């Protein structure tokens, strides 16, 4: 009787371990990830403004239809990257996403930044150069260190009315996303 009970307990423990391992490894086996979906967006000219989401239409990125989105690709191997622009006086946010699809940094205008977006993104080596004053950074730049060199920046704007959406998207298109060497 005790032997049967031990086999049952061992079976449940082993089954639980196998279950947890499978659940944790499945996302890494996915062929279509957030990164591969972002790679389909043409960001060769800087910020790409995404088309508004229409009701009943495919929404592969799971975007909120009430917001306007801009996406830009950042390669820190080419030097520090900067996001600079003046955004409307409404809610906006920016997020940096790595190849694993993890948001490594995000901020909003409600963090005391106001309308001005001035974000400098550096890798570890560039941050060391910055600390040793080998790189010049303008006063007021929000400095962010990234563990990976390849990132996407996703900017979101919340137009208060549909009538101002085009003006908000134009302001989003005017944000500069570039490397400075």
Buried (B, 14 or more C-beta within 10 A) or exposed (E): EEEEEEEEEEEEEEEEEEEEEEEEEEEEEEEEBBBEEBEEBEBEEBBBBBEBBEEEEEEEBEBEEEBBBBBBBBEBEEBBBBBBBEBBEBBBBBBBBBBEBEEBBBBEBEEEBEEEBBBBBBBEEBBEBBEEEEBEBEEEBBEBBBEBBEBBBBBBBBBEEEEBBEEBBEBBBBBEBBBEE
